[in-house]
Amino acid sequence: MKVVEDILQGASGKRVCVLMSGGLDSCVLASALTGGAQSVHPVYIRSHLLWEAAELHWVQHFFASLASPQIQTLNILDMPVNDVYRRHWSLTGEEIPDHHSTDDEVYLPGRNLLLLSKAALFCALNQISLLAMGILRGNPFPDATQDFFSQYAKLASQALDFSLKILAPFSSLSKEQVILLGRRLPLHLSFSCIHPLGLVHCGSCNKCAERRRSFRAAGIPDQTEYHSLPELTRHGP
């Protein structure tokens, strides 16, 4: 797949920071980067959201399963949003977007704006000039565009007096294509749910539905454990 070649060429011999969520996209991206990068430095930023304990559990299991010498120890940083989000569904668990909802209903205000500020500072302090994110094609949010990333990198570079480039190598891919790209990886150890039951995918939220549809469309067996499996609509990933 050409996107893999592009990823490896852009990161060849360099240290790369990957902003991790623990989901399919960032897990596949971190693994893909090991094919060319000198070292991969995963960063997970906690914001006190409902699903973070489960995400952290599974992303650590995913990296342990890979056992790649190029992937460095997961860096866990903190940037709480409960003081500004207040009664948002991502904190309260009330009216969580379900499997019938549209993608725009899972919008987290300023999510990338906030995460990138902490990740950019981490990169500058550790002299890592490349910051990679697993943003996919069709992401509807204003802080997930190539123009936003380009402008943000310029501002961050100016503010930190450090040359930083933000990479979004999956921005031309669908989740189905990312699954195909990572089909030999332990994808069942990634985590995509916004309403987990303990450490298990609920199966009925917006993100679980997207995950289930994408595995089905890719023709790849989905080994993810789900608490429930409600019938899915034809709303595509």
C-alpha atoms as one frame of an Amber mdcrd trajectory, in Angstrom:
protein
   0.000   0.000   0.000   1.456   3.328  -1.072   0.553   5.022   2.191   2.959
   2.678   4.004   5.753   3.657   1.650   4.997   7.324   2.273   4.979   6.804
   6.045   8.333   5.043   6.007   9.909   7.564   3.663   8.816  10.532   5.774
   9.989   8.957   9.021  13.078   7.157   7.739  15.828   7.197  10.331  14.017
   9.737  12.514  12.526   9.759  15.988   8.742  10.035  15.818   6.181  10.819
  18.498   2.779   9.159  18.013  -0.263  10.624  19.726  -2.035   7.491  20.940
  -5.673   6.867  21.733  -5.396   3.104  21.933  -7.801   2.770  19.009  -7.253
   0.871  15.779  -5.880   3.842  13.895  -3.149   4.968  16.285  -2.127   1.373
  17.072  -1.700   0.494  13.398   0.132   3.778  12.798   2.616   3.193  15.625
   3.333  -0.282  14.302   3.712   0.931  10.695   6.261   3.534  11.764   8.599
   0.863  13.143   9.366  -0.097   9.551  11.442   3.021   9.007  11.692   5.272
  12.050  14.735   5.221  14.282  12.431   5.100  17.304   8.719   5.533  18.028
   7.698   7.480  21.135   4.025   6.887  21.984   2.216   9.520  24.036  -1.150
   9.046  25.714  -2.844  12.113  27.208  -5.405  11.614  29.970  -8.300  14.062
  30.126 -10.510  12.305  32.737 -12.873  10.884  30.090 -14.992   7.786  30.668
 -13.054   5.346  28.528  -9.465   6.222  29.377  -8.776   3.489  31.939  -9.795
   0.866  29.393  -7.824   2.547  26.598  -4.672   2.636  28.687  -5.068  -0.998
  29.695  -5.402  -2.178  26.121  -2.789   0.042  24.481  -0.211  -1.237  26.962
  -1.238  -4.812  26.120  -1.001  -4.023  22.411   2.555  -2.720  22.703   3.565
  -5.619  24.946   2.266  -8.028  22.300   4.272  -6.299  19.554   7.454  -6.362
  21.640   9.107  -3.995  19.161  12.484  -2.625  20.267  11.762   0.582  18.323
   8.628   1.419  20.316   9.649   3.205  23.487   7.846   3.123  26.829   4.390
   4.706  26.661   4.477   8.289  27.960   1.324   9.111  29.940   0.597  12.827
  30.285  -2.313  14.666  31.881  -4.588  17.374  30.522  -7.954  17.259  32.361
 -10.975  18.850  30.701 -13.599  18.231  33.372 -13.356  21.859  34.493 -14.479
  23.087  31.054 -16.519  20.125  29.752 -18.523  19.971  32.999 -21.694  17.947
  32.142 -20.531  16.678  28.750 -21.532  13.083  27.940 -17.853  12.048  27.763
 -17.618  12.717  31.510 -21.082  11.846  32.795 -21.963   8.827  30.651 -25.385
  10.344  30.007 -26.842  10.207  26.487 -23.739   8.658  24.948 -24.044   8.529
  21.137 -25.255   5.027  20.282 -24.969   2.778  17.224 -27.687   4.764  15.432
 -25.878   8.113  15.857 -23.914  10.025  13.221 -20.194  10.784  13.391 -20.685
  14.458  14.236 -22.449  13.450  17.469 -19.199  12.198  19.006 -17.488  15.583
  18.666 -15.297  16.514  21.625 -14.822  20.315  21.557 -11.225  21.356  20.984
  -9.976  17.803  21.377  -7.052  17.969  18.940  -6.328  21.586  19.838  -5.726
  20.557  23.443  -3.955  17.256  22.826  -1.559  18.729  20.311  -0.486  21.500
  22.684   0.720  18.989  25.261   2.191  16.637  22.657   4.005  19.504  20.909
   5.615  20.543  24.184   6.658  16.936  24.823   8.250  16.813  21.371  10.124
  20.086  21.814  11.492  19.149  25.240  12.608  15.762  23.919  13.931  17.037
  20.566  11.490  14.985  18.470  10.634  16.855  15.286   7.838  14.594  13.951
   4.447  14.211  15.622   2.109  11.643  14.038  -1.661  11.196  14.433  -4.022
   8.519  13.114  -6.649  10.857  11.653  -8.741   9.155   8.939 -10.415  10.270
   5.724 -13.831  11.790   6.227 -13.204  13.033   9.763 -15.840  15.812  10.006
 -14.292  17.900  12.775 -12.669  21.330  12.241  -9.530  20.472  14.219  -8.790
  17.403  12.076  -8.011  18.977   8.710  -4.666  19.135   6.931  -4.881  22.926
   6.979  -5.386  22.941  10.744  -2.403  20.631  11.306  -0.195  22.696   9.009
  -1.120  25.988  10.670  -0.872  24.475  14.158   2.625  23.122  13.441   3.745
  26.594  12.340   2.383  28.237  15.483   3.787  25.553  17.773   7.190  25.811
  16.084   7.160  29.574  16.609   5.987  29.371  20.207   8.474  26.675  21.184
  11.374  27.856  19.009  11.556  24.317  17.687  10.808  22.980  14.199   7.855
  20.597  14.467   5.983  18.778  11.717   2.585  17.139  12.271   1.948  14.004
  10.218  -1.484  12.564   9.423  -0.506   9.744   7.053  -3.872   7.953   7.263
  -5.874  11.017   6.236  -6.606   9.463   2.830  -7.709   6.115   4.298 -10.959
   4.741   5.688 -11.033   2.624   8.853 -11.670  -0.408   6.653  -8.379   0.270
   4.847  -6.527   0.737   8.140  -7.813  -2.650   9.299  -6.537  -4.227   6.077
  -3.198  -2.485   6.599  -2.947  -3.874  10.131  -4.562  -7.259   9.521  -1.485
  -9.146  10.803  -1.445  -7.162  14.059  -3.265  -8.062  17.305  -6.091  -5.632
  16.498  -8.303  -7.186  19.188  -5.971  -5.523  21.699  -6.861  -2.048  20.421
  -9.782  -0.224  22.015 -12.417   1.964  20.343 -15.364   2.205  22.760 -16.770
   5.369  24.388 -18.987   3.517  26.878 -16.945   0.538  28.116 -18.183  -1.977
  30.637 -15.060  -2.350  32.692 -12.420  -3.234  30.118 -14.873  -4.584  27.535
 -16.286  -2.840  24.454 -19.972  -2.122  25.010 -20.789  -3.021  21.394 -23.623
  -0.516  21.137 -22.008   2.948  21.105 -21.134   4.977  18.009 -17.472   3.946
  18.030 -18.203   0.249  18.566 -20.622   0.351  15.650 -17.984   1.998  13.451
 -15.465  -0.653  14.464 -17.870  -3.543  13.810 -18.930  -2.193  10.409 -15.333
  -1.639   9.373 -14.193  -5.160  10.215 -17.209  -6.497   8.323 -16.466  -4.316
   5.275 -12.787  -5.309   5.342 -13.698  -9.007   5.403 -11.412  -9.514   8.403
 -12.606 -11.574  11.400 -13.323  -9.304  14.354 -11.873 -10.906  17.487 -12.918
  -7.970  19.683 -14.932  -8.866  22.790 -18.223  -6.921  22.851 -20.738  -6.850
  25.678 -23.641  -6.732  23.219 -24.108  -6.955  19.457 -27.146  -4.885  18.427
 -28.150  -4.977  14.783 -26.288  -2.335  12.807 -27.837   0.078  10.332 -26.318
   0.673   6.929 -24.643   3.873   8.133 -21.109   3.429   6.814 -17.774   3.894
   8.587
